[in-house]
């Protein structure tokens, strides 16, 4: 996972989330609006702490492991 986000700053933008996860723009904004990836806004712009993305990825991995068990 660290390799996925290496080279990015500590605060990410939706465009970067899209690139890292390989998902569409609408999906990124849905995850942010539903607070599945913790975030905050500055004005109308979403900002995502890198730690929040790491937590989201970990939770998805854990969910997949639990489903497979």
mmCIF file as gemmi writes it, N, C-alpha and C atoms, coordinates in Angstrom:
data_model
loop_
_atom_site.group_PDB
_atom_site.id
_atom_site.type_symbol
_atom_site.label_atom_id
_atom_site.label_alt_id
_atom_site.label_comp_id
_atom_site.label_asym_id
_atom_site.label_entity_id
_atom_site.label_seq_id
_atom_site.pdbx_PDB_ins_code
_atom_site.Cartn_x
_atom_site.Cartn_y
_atom_site.Cartn_z
_atom_site.occupancy
_atom_site.B_iso_or_equiv
_atom_site.pdbx_formal_charge
_atom_site.auth_seq_id
_atom_site.auth_asym_id
_atom_site.pdbx_PDB_model_num
ATOM 1 N N . UNK Axp A 1 ? 0.824 -1.197 0 1 0 ? 1 A 1
ATOM 2 C CA . UNK Axp A 1 ? 0 0 0 1 0 ? 1 A 1
ATOM 3 C C . UNK Axp A 1 ? 0.861 1.252 0 1 0 ? 1 A 1
ATOM 4 N N . UNK Axp A 2 ? 1.957 1.224 0.739 1 0 ? 2 A 1
ATOM 5 C CA . UNK Axp A 2 ? 2.801 2.411 0.825 1 0 ? 2 A 1
ATOM 6 C C . UNK Axp A 2 ? 3.312 2.819 -0.547 1 0 ? 2 A 1
ATOM 7 N N . UNK Axp A 3 ? 3.581 1.842 -1.405 1 0 ? 3 A 1
ATOM 8 C CA . UNK Axp A 3 ? 4.04 2.158 -2.75 1 0 ? 3 A 1
ATOM 9 C C . UNK Axp A 3 ? 2.966 2.872 -3.56 1 0 ? 3 A 1
ATOM 10 N N . UNK Axp A 4 ? 1.695 2.569 -3.274 1 0 ? 4 A 1
ATOM 11 C CA . UNK Axp A 4 ? 0.59 3.196 -3.997 1 0 ? 4 A 1
ATOM 12 C C . UNK Axp A 4 ? 0.556 4.699 -3.772 1 0 ? 4 A 1
ATOM 13 N N . UNK Axp A 5 ? 0.9 5.123 -2.56 1 0 ? 5 A 1
ATOM 14 C CA . UNK Axp A 5 ? 0.743 6.536 -2.213 1 0 ? 5 A 1
ATOM 15 C C . UNK Axp A 5 ? 2.068 7.241 -1.985 1 0 ? 5 A 1
ATOM 16 N N . UNK Axp A 6 ? 3.153 6.532 -2.238 1 0 ? 6 A 1
ATOM 17 C CA . UNK Axp A 6 ? 4.472 7.142 -2.111 1 0 ? 6 A 1
ATOM 18 C C . UNK Axp A 6 ? 4.596 8.267 -3.142 1 0 ? 6 A 1
ATOM 19 N N . UNK Axp A 7 ? 5.184 9.36 -2.728 1 0 ? 7 A 1
ATOM 20 C CA . UNK Axp A 7 ? 5.37 10.475 -3.65 1 0 ? 7 A 1
ATOM 21 C C . UNK Axp A 7 ? 4.263 11.51 -3.587 1 0 ? 7 A 1
ATOM 22 N N . UNK Axp A 8 ? 3.199 11.207 -2.855 1 0 ? 8 A 1
ATOM 23 C CA . UNK Axp A 8 ? 2.116 12.174 -2.676 1 0 ? 8 A 1
ATOM 24 C C . UNK Axp A 8 ? 2.327 12.89 -1.35 1 0 ? 8 A 1
ATOM 25 N N . UNK Axp A 9 ? 1.825 14.106 -1.252 1 0 ? 9 A 1
ATOM 26 C CA . UNK Axp A 9 ? 1.923 14.874 -0.021 1 0 ? 9 A 1
ATOM 27 C C . UNK Axp A 9 ? 1.034 14.31 1.075 1 0 ? 9 A 1
ATOM 28 N N . UNK Axp A 10 ? 1.018 14.97 2.217 1 0 ? 10 A 1
ATOM 29 C CA . UNK Axp A 10 ? 0.219 14.488 3.349 1 0 ? 10 A 1
ATOM 30 C C . UNK Axp A 10 ? -1.258 14.821 3.198 1 0 ? 10 A 1
ATOM 31 N N . UNK Axp A 11 ? -1.577 15.784 2.347 1 0 ? 11 A 1
ATOM 32 C CA . UNK Axp A 11 ? -2.968 16.138 2.064 1 0 ? 11 A 1
ATOM 33 C C . UNK Axp A 11 ? -3.217 15.901 0.582 1 0 ? 11 A 1
ATOM 34 N N . UNK Axp A 12 ? -4.243 15.109 0.299 1 0 ? 12 A 1
ATOM 35 C CA . UNK Axp A 12 ? -4.561 14.736 -1.083 1 0 ? 12 A 1
ATOM 36 C C . UNK Axp A 12 ? -5.82 15.437 -1.564 1 0 ? 12 A 1
ATOM 37 N N . UNK Axp A 13 ? -5.99 15.45 -2.871 1 0 ? 13 A 1
ATOM 38 C CA . UNK Axp A 13 ? -7.188 16.003 -3.507 1 0 ? 13 A 1
ATOM 39 C C . UNK Axp A 13 ? -7.926 14.871 -4.224 1 0 ? 13 A 1
ATOM 40 N N . UNK Axp A 14 ? -9.198 15.071 -4.53 1 0 ? 14 A 1
ATOM 41 C CA . UNK Axp A 14 ? -9.967 14.005 -5.187 1 0 ? 14 A 1
ATOM 42 C C . UNK Axp A 14 ? -9.301 13.452 -6.447 1 0 ? 14 A 1
ATOM 43 N N . UNK Axp A 15 ? -8.68 14.302 -7.233 1 0 ? 15 A 1
ATOM 44 C CA . UNK Axp A 15 ? -8.009 13.853 -8.452 1 0 ? 15 A 1
ATOM 45 C C . UNK Axp A 15 ? -6.93 12.815 -8.122 1 0 ? 15 A 1
ATOM 46 N N . UNK Axp A 16 ? -6.222 13.033 -7.037 1 0 ? 16 A 1
ATOM 47 C CA . UNK Axp A 16 ? -5.175 12.099 -6.632 1 0 ? 16 A 1
ATOM 48 C C . UNK Axp A 16 ? -5.766 10.791 -6.119 1 0 ? 16 A 1
ATOM 49 N N . UNK Axp A 17 ? -6.878 10.877 -5.411 1 0 ? 17 A 1
ATOM 50 C CA . UNK Axp A 17 ? -7.565 9.674 -4.932 1 0 ? 17 A 1
ATOM 51 C C . UNK Axp A 17 ? -7.982 8.826 -6.131 1 0 ? 17 A 1
ATOM 52 N N . UNK Axp A 18 ? -8.509 9.487 -7.143 1 0 ? 18 A 1
ATOM 53 C CA . UNK Axp A 18 ? -8.914 8.823 -8.383 1 0 ? 18 A 1
ATOM 54 C C . UNK Axp A 18 ? -7.731 8.083 -9.002 1 0 ? 18 A 1
ATOM 55 N N . UNK Axp A 19 ? -6.588 8.732 -9.079 1 0 ? 19 A 1
ATOM 56 C CA . UNK Axp A 19 ? -5.391 8.121 -9.662 1 0 ? 19 A 1
ATOM 57 C C . UNK Axp A 19 ? -4.894 6.946 -8.819 1 0 ? 19 A 1
ATOM 58 N N . UNK Axp A 20 ? -4.834 7.134 -7.519 1 0 ? 20 A 1
ATOM 59 C CA . UNK Axp A 20 ? -4.294 6.109 -6.624 1 0 ? 20 A 1
ATOM 60 C C . UNK Axp A 20 ? -5.165 4.857 -6.623 1 0 ? 20 A 1
ATOM 61 N N . UNK Axp A 21 ? -6.473 5.047 -6.493 1 0 ? 21 A 1
ATOM 62 C CA . UNK Axp A 21 ? -7.379 3.909 -6.397 1 0 ? 21 A 1
ATOM 63 C C . UNK Axp A 21 ? -7.812 3.366 -7.753 1 0 ? 21 A 1
ATOM 64 N N . UNK Axp A 22 ? -7.606 4.146 -8.805 1 0 ? 22 A 1
ATOM 65 C CA . UNK Axp A 22 ? -8.012 3.695 -10.135 1 0 ? 22 A 1
ATOM 66 C C . UNK Axp A 22 ? -9.514 3.609 -10.287 1 0 ? 22 A 1
ATOM 67 N N . UNK Axp A 23 ? -10.207 4.587 -9.701 1 0 ? 23 A 1
ATOM 68 C CA . UNK Axp A 23 ? -11.669 4.618 -9.767 1 0 ? 23 A 1
ATOM 69 C C . UNK Axp A 23 ? -12.11 5.902 -10.461 1 0 ? 23 A 1
ATOM 70 N N . UNK Axp A 24 ? -13.37 5.978 -10.782 1 0 ? 24 A 1
ATOM 71 C CA . UNK Axp A 24 ? -13.909 7.135 -11.481 1 0 ? 24 A 1
ATOM 72 C C . UNK Axp A 24 ? -14.141 8.327 -10.555 1 0 ? 24 A 1
ATOM 73 N N . UNK Axp A 25 ? -14.255 9.474 -11.177 1 0 ? 25 A 1
ATOM 74 C CA . UNK Axp A 25 ? -14.479 10.733 -10.453 1 0 ? 25 A 1
ATOM 75 C C . UNK Axp A 25 ? -15.748 10.678 -9.603 1 0 ? 25 A 1
ATOM 76 N N . UNK Axp A 26 ? -16.832 10.178 -10.179 1 0 ? 26 A 1
ATOM 77 C CA . UNK Axp A 26 ? -18.093 10.116 -9.437 1 0 ? 26 A 1
ATOM 78 C C . UNK Axp A 26 ? -17.981 9.215 -8.212 1 0 ? 26 A 1
ATOM 79 N N . UNK Axp A 27 ? -17.26 8.118 -8.353 1 0 ? 27 A 1
ATOM 80 C CA . UNK Axp A 27 ? -17.069 7.205 -7.227 1 0 ? 27 A 1
ATOM 81 C C . UNK Axp A 27 ? -16.27 7.875 -6.123 1 0 ? 27 A 1
ATOM 82 N N . UNK Axp A 28 ? -15.244 8.621 -6.503 1 0 ? 28 A 1
ATOM 83 C CA . UNK Axp A 28 ? -14.447 9.35 -5.507 1 0 ? 28 A 1
ATOM 84 C C . UNK Axp A 28 ? -15.347 10.284 -4.714 1 0 ? 28 A 1
ATOM 85 N N . UNK Axp A 29 ? -16.141 11.093 -5.407 1 0 ? 29 A 1
ATOM 86 C CA . UNK Axp A 29 ? -16.989 12.052 -4.702 1 0 ? 29 A 1
ATOM 87 C C . UNK Axp A 29 ? -18.064 11.366 -3.87 1 0 ? 29 A 1
ATOM 88 N N . UNK Axp A 30 ? -18.548 10.229 -4.32 1 0 ? 30 A 1
ATOM 89 C CA . UNK Axp A 30 ? -19.522 9.467 -3.519 1 0 ? 30 A 1
ATOM 90 C C . UNK Axp A 30 ? -18.88 9.007 -2.217 1 0 ? 30 A 1
ATOM 91 N N . UNK Axp A 31 ? -17.666 8.462 -2.291 1 0 ? 31 A 1
ATOM 92 C CA . UNK Axp A 31 ? -16.962 8.019 -1.083 1 0 ? 31 A 1
ATOM 93 C C . UNK Axp A 31 ? -16.712 9.177 -0.125 1 0 ? 31 A 1
ATOM 94 N N . UNK Axp A 32 ? -16.394 10.337 -0.677 1 0 ? 32 A 1
ATOM 95 C CA . UNK Axp A 32 ? -16.142 11.512 0.166 1 0 ? 32 A 1
ATOM 96 C C . UNK Axp A 32 ? -17.435 12.022 0.794 1 0 ? 32 A 1
ATOM 97 N N . UNK Axp A 33 ? -18.491 12.138 -0.003 1 0 ? 33 A 1
ATOM 98 C CA . UNK Axp A 33 ? -19.776 12.634 0.518 1 0 ? 33 A 1
ATOM 99 C C . UNK Axp A 33 ? -20.354 11.714 1.583 1 0 ? 33 A 1
ATOM 100 N N . UNK Axp A 34 ? -20.15 10.398 1.408 1 0 ? 34 A 1
ATOM 101 C CA . UNK Axp A 34 ? -20.646 9.427 2.391 1 0 ? 34 A 1
ATOM 102 C C . UNK Axp A 34 ? -19.675 9.258 3.551 1 0 ? 34 A 1
ATOM 103 N N . UNK Axp A 35 ? -18.581 10.011 3.524 1 0 ? 35 A 1
ATOM 104 C CA . UNK Axp A 35 ? -17.545 10.005 4.559 1 0 ? 35 A 1
ATOM 105 C C . UNK Axp A 35 ? -16.93 8.617 4.753 1 0 ? 35 A 1
ATOM 106 N N . UNK Axp A 36 ? -16.921 7.821 3.693 1 0 ? 36 A 1
ATOM 107 C CA . UNK Axp A 36 ? -16.249 6.525 3.763 1 0 ? 36 A 1
ATOM 108 C C . UNK Axp A 36 ? -14.742 6.72 3.753 1 0 ? 36 A 1
ATOM 109 N N . UNK Axp A 37 ? -14.302 7.808 3.121 1 0 ? 37 A 1
ATOM 110 C CA . UNK Axp A 37 ? -12.925 8.272 3.235 1 0 ? 37 A 1
ATOM 111 C C . UNK Axp A 37 ? -13.015 9.598 3.978 1 0 ? 37 A 1
ATOM 112 N N . UNK Axp A 38 ? -12.433 9.651 5.163 1 0 ? 38 A 1
ATOM 113 C CA . UNK Axp A 38 ? -12.512 10.871 5.972 1 0 ? 38 A 1
ATOM 114 C C . UNK Axp A 38 ? -11.878 12.024 5.204 1 0 ? 38 A 1
ATOM 115 N N . UNK Axp A 39 ? -12.497 13.18 5.332 1 0 ? 39 A 1
ATOM 116 C CA . UNK Axp A 39 ? -12.045 14.338 4.581 1 0 ? 39 A 1
ATOM 117 C C . UNK Axp A 39 ? -12.501 15.617 5.254 1 0 ? 39 A 1
ATOM 118 N N . UNK Axp A 40 ? -12.035 16.72 4.728 1 0 ? 40 A 1
ATOM 119 C CA . UNK Axp A 40 ? -12.522 18.028 5.15 1 0 ? 40 A 1
ATOM 120 C C . UNK Axp A 40 ? -12.568 18.918 3.923 1 0 ? 40 A 1
ATOM 121 N N . UNK Axp A 41 ? -13.265 20.022 4.045 1 0 ? 41 A 1
ATOM 122 C CA . UNK Axp A 41 ? -13.382 20.929 2.918 1 0 ? 41 A 1
ATOM 123 C C . UNK Axp A 41 ? -12.764 22.277 3.261 1 0 ? 41 A 1
ATOM 124 N N . UNK Axp A 42 ? -12.129 22.848 2.278 1 0 ? 42 A 1
ATOM 125 C CA . UNK Axp A 42 ? -11.688 24.237 2.346 1 0 ? 42 A 1
ATOM 126 C C . UNK Axp A 42 ? -12.472 24.925 1.247 1 0 ? 42 A 1
ATOM 127 N N . UNK Axp A 43 ? -13.437 25.731 1.673 1 0 ? 43 A 1
ATOM 128 C CA . UNK Axp A 43 ? -14.375 26.296 0.701 1 0 ? 43 A 1
ATOM 129 C C . UNK Axp A 43 ? -15.194 25.164 0.119 1 0 ? 43 A 1
ATOM 130 N N . UNK Axp A 44 ? -15.117 25.003 -1.185 1 0 ? 44 A 1
ATOM 131 C CA . UNK Axp A 44 ? -15.849 23.915 -1.841 1 0 ? 44 A 1
ATOM 132 C C . UNK Axp A 44 ? -14.925 22.757 -2.229 1 0 ? 44 A 1
ATOM 133 N N . UNK Axp A 45 ? -13.671 22.853 -1.86 1 0 ? 45 A 1
ATOM 134 C CA . UNK Axp A 45 ? -12.683 21.846 -2.258 1 0 ? 45 A 1
ATOM 135 C C . UNK Axp A 45 ? -12.451 20.8 -1.171 1 0 ? 45 A 1
ATOM 136 N N . UNK Axp A 46 ? -12.583 19.542 -1.573 1 0 ? 46 A 1
ATOM 137 C CA . UNK Axp A 46 ? -12.304 18.438 -0.652 1 0 ? 46 A 1
ATOM 138 C C . UNK Axp A 46 ? -10.803 18.28 -0.473 1 0 ? 46 A 1
ATOM 139 N N . UNK Axp A 47 ? -10.406 17.999 0.761 1 0 ? 47 A 1
ATOM 140 C CA . UNK Axp A 47 ? -9.024 17.674 1.096 1 0 ? 47 A 1
ATOM 141 C C . UNK Axp A 47 ? -9.049 16.389 1.907 1 0 ? 47 A 1
ATOM 142 N N . UNK Axp A 48 ? -8.134 15.5 1.586 1 0 ? 48 A 1
ATOM 143 C CA . UNK Axp A 48 ? -8.117 14.187 2.219 1 0 ? 48 A 1
ATOM 144 C C . UNK Axp A 48 ? -6.744 13.941 2.826 1 0 ? 48 A 1
ATOM 145 N N . UNK Axp A 49 ? -6.677 13.775 4.141 1 0 ? 49 A 1
ATOM 146 C CA . UNK Axp A 49 ? -5.394 13.42 4.746 1 0 ? 49 A 1
ATOM 147 C C . UNK Axp A 49 ? -4.936 12.05 4.219 1 0 ? 49 A 1
ATOM 148 N N . UNK Axp A 50 ? -3.662 11.925 3.927 1 0 ? 50 A 1
ATOM 149 C CA . UNK Axp A 50 ? -3.123 10.655 3.431 1 0 ? 50 A 1
ATOM 150 C C . UNK Axp A 50 ? -3.456 9.526 4.405 1 0 ? 50 A 1
ATOM 151 N N . UNK Axp A 51 ? -3.411 9.815 5.692 1 0 ? 51 A 1
ATOM 152 C CA . UNK Axp A 51 ? -3.73 8.818 6.724 1 0 ? 51 A 1
ATOM 153 C C . UNK Axp A 51 ? -5.157 8.294 6.545 1 0 ? 51 A 1
ATOM 154 N N . UNK Axp A 52 ? -6.086 9.171 6.169 1 0 ? 52 A 1
ATOM 155 C CA . UNK Axp A 52 ? -7.478 8.756 5.967 1 0 ? 52 A 1
ATOM 156 C C . UNK Axp A 52 ? -7.586 7.787 4.799 1 0 ? 52 A 1
ATOM 157 N N . UNK Axp A 53 ? -6.831 8.036 3.744 1 0 ? 53 A 1
ATOM 158 C CA . UNK Axp A 53 ? -6.843 7.12 2.606 1 0 ? 53 A 1
ATOM 159 C C . UNK Axp A 53 ? -6.24 5.775 3.006 1 0 ? 53 A 1
ATOM 160 N N . UNK Axp A 54 ? -5.155 5.802 3.769 1 0 ? 54 A 1
ATOM 161 C CA . UNK Axp A 54 ? -4.543 4.559 4.25 1 0 ? 54 A 1
ATOM 162 C C . UNK Axp A 54 ? -5.541 3.757 5.072 1 0 ? 54 A 1
ATOM 163 N N . UNK Axp A 55 ? -6.292 4.43 5.948 1 0 ? 55 A 1
ATOM 164 C CA . UNK Axp A 55 ? -7.29 3.757 6.777 1 0 ? 55 A 1
ATOM 165 C C . UNK Axp A 55 ? -8.399 3.148 5.916 1 0 ? 55 A 1
ATOM 166 N N . UNK Axp A 56 ? -8.809 3.875 4.896 1 0 ? 56 A 1
ATOM 167 C CA . UNK Axp A 56 ? -9.843 3.364 3.996 1 0 ? 56 A 1
ATOM 168 C C . UNK Axp A 56 ? -9.353 2.1 3.283 1 0 ? 56 A 1
ATOM 169 N N . UNK Axp A 57 ? -8.156 2.143 2.763 1 0 ? 57 A 1
ATOM 170 C CA . UNK Axp A 57 ? -7.596 0.987 2.056 1 0 ? 57 A 1
ATOM 171 C C . UNK Axp A 57 ? -7.489 -0.208 3.004 1 0 ? 57 A 1
ATOM 172 N N . UNK Axp A 58 ? -7.005 0.026 4.216 1 0 ? 58 A 1
ATOM 173 C CA . UNK Axp A 58 ? -6.907 -1.054 5.218 1 0 ? 58 A 1
ATOM 174 C C . UNK Axp A 58 ? -8.281 -1.657 5.504 1 0 ? 58 A 1
ATOM 175 N N . UNK Axp A 59 ? -9.292 -0.808 5.65 1 0 ? 59 A 1
ATOM 176 C CA . UNK Axp A 59 ? -10.639 -1.311 5.958 1 0 ? 59 A 1
ATOM 177 C C . UNK Axp A 59 ? -11.177 -2.146 4.797 1 0 ? 59 A 1
ATOM 178 N N . UNK Axp A 60 ? -10.87 -1.757 3.581 1 0 ? 60 A 1
ATOM 179 C CA . UNK Axp A 60 ? -11.318 -2.522 2.422 1 0 ? 60 A 1
ATOM 180 C C . UNK Axp A 60 ? -10.619 -3.869 2.348 1 0 ? 60 A 1
ATOM 181 N N . UNK Axp A 61 ? -9.331 -3.883 2.666 1 0 ? 61 A 1
ATOM 182 C CA . UNK Axp A 61 ? -8.588 -5.142 2.683 1 0 ? 61 A 1
ATOM 183 C C . UNK Axp A 61 ? -9.161 -6.06 3.763 1 0 ? 61 A 1
ATOM 184 N N . UNK Axp A 62 ? -9.413 -5.51 4.945 1 0 ? 62 A 1
ATOM 185 C CA . UNK Axp A 62 ? -9.973 -6.313 6.041 1 0 ? 62 A 1
ATOM 186 C C . UNK Axp A 62 ? -11.356 -6.837 5.695 1 0 ? 62 A 1
ATOM 187 N N . UNK Axp A 63 ? -12.171 -6.021 5.029 1 0 ? 63 A 1
ATOM 188 C CA . UNK Axp A 63 ? -13.512 -6.472 4.624 1 0 ? 63 A 1
ATOM 189 C C . UNK Axp A 63 ? -13.415 -7.633 3.641 1 0 ? 63 A 1
ATOM 190 N N . UNK Axp A 64 ? -12.492 -7.557 2.704 1 0 ? 64 A 1
ATOM 191 C CA . UNK Axp A 64 ? -12.309 -8.629 1.724 1 0 ? 64 A 1
ATOM 192 C C . UNK Axp A 64 ? -11.844 -9.915 2.399 1 0 ? 64 A 1
ATOM 193 N N . UNK Axp A 65 ? -10.955 -9.78 3.364 1 0 ? 65 A 1
ATOM 194 C CA . UNK Axp A 65 ? -10.457 -10.954 4.093 1 0 ? 65 A 1
ATOM 195 C C . UNK Axp A 65 ? -11.593 -11.606 4.87 1 0 ? 65 A 1
ATOM 196 N N . UNK Axp A 66 ? -12.418 -10.78 5.531 1 0 ? 66 A 1
ATOM 197 C CA . UNK Axp A 66 ? -13.539 -11.317 6.31 1 0 ? 66 A 1
ATOM 198 C C . UNK Axp A 66 ? -14.577 -11.985 5.425 1 0 ? 66 A 1
ATOM 199 N N . UNK Axp A 67 ? -14.822 -11.442 4.257 1 0 ? 67 A 1
ATOM 200 C CA . UNK Axp A 67 ? -15.794 -12.03 3.334 1 0 ? 67 A 1
ATOM 201 C C . UNK Axp A 67 ? -15.293 -13.356 2.796 1 0 ? 67 A 1
ATOM 202 N N . UNK Axp A 68 ? -13.994 -13.431 2.538 1 0 ? 68 A 1
ATOM 203 C CA . UNK Axp A 68 ? -13.402 -14.648 1.995 1 0 ? 68 A 1
ATOM 204 C C . UNK Axp A 68 ? -13.313 -15.773 3.021 1 0 ? 68 A 1
ATOM 205 N N . UNK Axp A 69 ? -13.336 -15.436 4.299 1 0 ? 69 A 1
ATOM 206 C CA . UNK Axp A 69 ? -13.18 -16.458 5.353 1 0 ? 69 A 1
ATOM 207 C C . UNK Axp A 69 ? -14.418 -17.286 5.545 1 0 ? 69 A 1
